[in-house]
Amino acid sequence: MAKQLSVFLENRSGRLRQLAGLLKEAGINILSFNLAETSDYGMLRLMVDEPEQGVAALAAGGFAADLTDVLIVHIPARMGSLSELLDLLGDTFNIKYMYPYQTQEPNAGMVMKISDMAAAKQLIKDAGYTVE
């Protein structure tokens, strides 16, 4: 399974810029991210090229970051492919969240947090998808 950085951010100006600067200084490349906010804080989910070093760099800069197991599922970059993946998962799995991931043509990628990660990964792999 892939590792995602999960970071709680205070909802104030400049905080995301500070985080991105810390990763840049540490030589860590952001591959994909998703930011969801509420009135008081944001939840930033990041895929980076060096997750363990990312956690360390953010901790040294005063950010609370955790590593979370996620799946990266590579799907064909064509109409209907996401629908087909979701049909495969059916009602058996609860998709907690998902967001796009940087990939090369002819594929697209999805970062997915699913209720039963091991079973979902096996089902997806058995159906012929590439899964990290």
Summary of the structure (lengths in Angstrom):
residues: 132
radius of gyration: 15.8
end to end distance: 5.4
largest distance: 45.2
contacts: 375
relative contact order: 0.21
helix: 30%
strand: 41%
